[in-house]
Amino acid sequence: MKPAVIRREEAVDLEKHGVRMRVYTGEGAPAGIVYLETETGHAEEFCHEKSAFIYYIIEGEGVYVLGGVEHPVRTGDVVVVPPQNSIYFVGRIRAVLVTVPPWEESGERHIRDVRI
């Protein structure tokens, strides 16, 4: 595996369940990188079968609900979600998300829509 730089213009912008995301992917990269921001939260409870999700909270505060347990978070906190654990979050949050291995849509399982 070779080091890589993924340029801003190579990233894909999208919005999903109230979260604006900029997704950085690279051929053969060992992890996926996502910049995300939301004013209200992620209005879907989901889990991923293969990828761990590691969130670094850049700014804001809210509550991450992991396996039904609420965890208040604020700027500077890190949230680690192992594969096969349910997650959703509420609050005004800007974060960087690292997924290991890189996120693949086929591994994500919708649990329910969440009212936030």
Secondary structure, DSSP 4 states (H G I P E B T S, - for coil): -------GGGSEEEEETTEEEEEE--TT-SSEEEEEEESSEEEEEEEESS-EEEEEEEEEEEEEEETTEEEEEETT-EEEE-TT--EEEEEEEEEEEEEESPP-GGGEEEEEE---
